[in-house]
Amino acid sequence: MLYAILCYNDEAAVEAWPKAKDDAVIAHRRQVTDRLAEAGKLGPVLRLMPTTAATSLRHGPDPLVLDGPFAETKEQLLGFYVIDCASLEEAIETAKQIGASDTGTFEIRPLRYFSAGSLQKEPV
């Protein structure tokens, strides 16, 4: 089963981290993702650009295009991992490892394959 690990945190707080802290968090996560990659369980890992770069589309009779993120929250979606796990329990343990050096919330959600699109030949 494929799972997404969605990484939420206070964007302003994360953006304010000194470079050394950001580098340390990324280095820790790299250890986890390297193990997942070696096991053939790692899909795309993406860090989103700041919410100031976001555009939202609200559907309705007259669709509305808005600058900024979709939802007003204290924590923003900052990035995500796609991993292949045998169970939800394994996905939870992986999220614990990824977030061990960080704060914030990690949402774990099963994925259903939709389309490979044109950027890759086979589903992750």
C-alpha atoms as one frame of an Amber mdcrd trajectory, in Angstrom:
protein
   0.000   0.000   0.000   1.244   3.463  -0.814   0.980   6.078   1.935   1.509
   9.827   1.863   3.164  11.378   4.893   2.046  15.007   4.800   4.277  17.353
   6.810   2.524  20.266   8.526   4.194  22.937  10.630   4.106  26.659  11.299
   5.624  27.930   8.064   6.930  31.155   9.610   8.670  29.232  12.400  10.299
  26.789   9.957  11.365  29.589   7.622  12.961  31.334  10.627  15.124  28.328
  11.545  18.827  29.049  11.303  20.460  27.303   8.347  22.237  24.920  10.735
  18.921  23.691  12.195  17.316  23.304   8.771  20.392  21.401   7.558  20.241
  19.141  10.647  16.541  18.345  10.111  17.155  17.564   6.423  20.213  15.419
   7.293  18.148  13.407   9.785  15.379  12.897   7.263  17.932  11.900   4.611
  19.028   9.009   6.847  15.444   7.738   6.969  14.800   8.251   3.244  18.092
   6.574   2.308  16.965   3.446   4.205  13.553   3.577   2.507  15.177   3.987
  -0.918  17.511   1.036  -0.318  14.445  -1.075   0.559  12.629   0.072  -2.597
   9.901   1.761  -0.513  10.483   5.445  -1.300   8.428   7.428  -3.761   8.609
  11.169  -4.386   9.633  13.462  -1.532   8.799  17.115  -2.082   9.210  20.305
  -0.090   6.598  22.838  -1.080   7.412  26.435  -1.847   6.072  28.950   0.736
   2.347  29.588   0.903   3.011  33.055  -0.509   3.678  31.249  -3.814   0.354
  29.374  -3.657  -2.708  29.982  -5.789  -6.105  28.567  -4.852  -9.080  27.841
  -7.069 -12.469  27.829  -5.350 -15.076  26.036  -7.426 -18.610  27.294  -7.748
 -20.898  28.864 -10.331 -18.184  31.483 -10.890 -14.820  29.852 -10.073 -12.600
  32.180  -8.073  -8.807  32.268  -8.314  -7.159  33.491  -5.109  -3.567  34.237
  -4.168  -2.394  32.179  -1.229  -3.073  28.830   0.392  -6.430  27.071   0.350
  -7.035  27.081   4.099  -6.308  29.498   6.910  -4.575  27.465   9.611  -1.789
  27.811  12.168   0.120  25.010  10.458   0.651  24.781   6.724   1.373  21.810
   4.476   5.116  22.146   3.880   5.863  18.957   1.971   5.207  15.258   1.686
   6.687  11.806   1.267   5.234   8.906  -0.688   6.212   5.556   0.805   5.301
   1.923   0.184   4.406   0.133   3.423   2.873  -3.222   4.216   0.578  -1.697
   6.842  -0.600   1.494   8.478   1.515   0.577  11.507   4.656   0.527   9.338
   3.701   3.916   7.850   3.211   5.355  11.360   6.612   4.065  12.471   8.204
   5.593   9.373   6.545   8.953  10.071   7.854   8.799  13.654  11.376   8.286
  12.309  11.082  11.093   9.750   9.771  13.560  12.327  12.005  12.553  15.222
  14.084  15.756  15.023  11.188  18.102  14.303   7.945  19.536  15.593   4.681
  19.858  13.734   2.142  17.321  12.566   2.594  14.420  10.186  -0.626  13.228
   8.570  -0.489   9.674   7.225  -2.940   8.937   4.468  -3.301   5.880   2.200
  -3.038   6.627  -1.501  -5.012   5.255  -4.378  -3.236   5.234  -7.723  -4.822
   7.708 -10.106  -2.462   8.398 -12.996   1.262   8.279 -13.667   0.988  11.396
 -15.804   3.679  12.199 -18.323   6.580  12.745 -15.886   7.101   9.073 -15.125
   6.563   5.830 -16.974   5.215   3.673 -14.121   3.366   4.348 -10.872   5.496
   4.832  -7.783
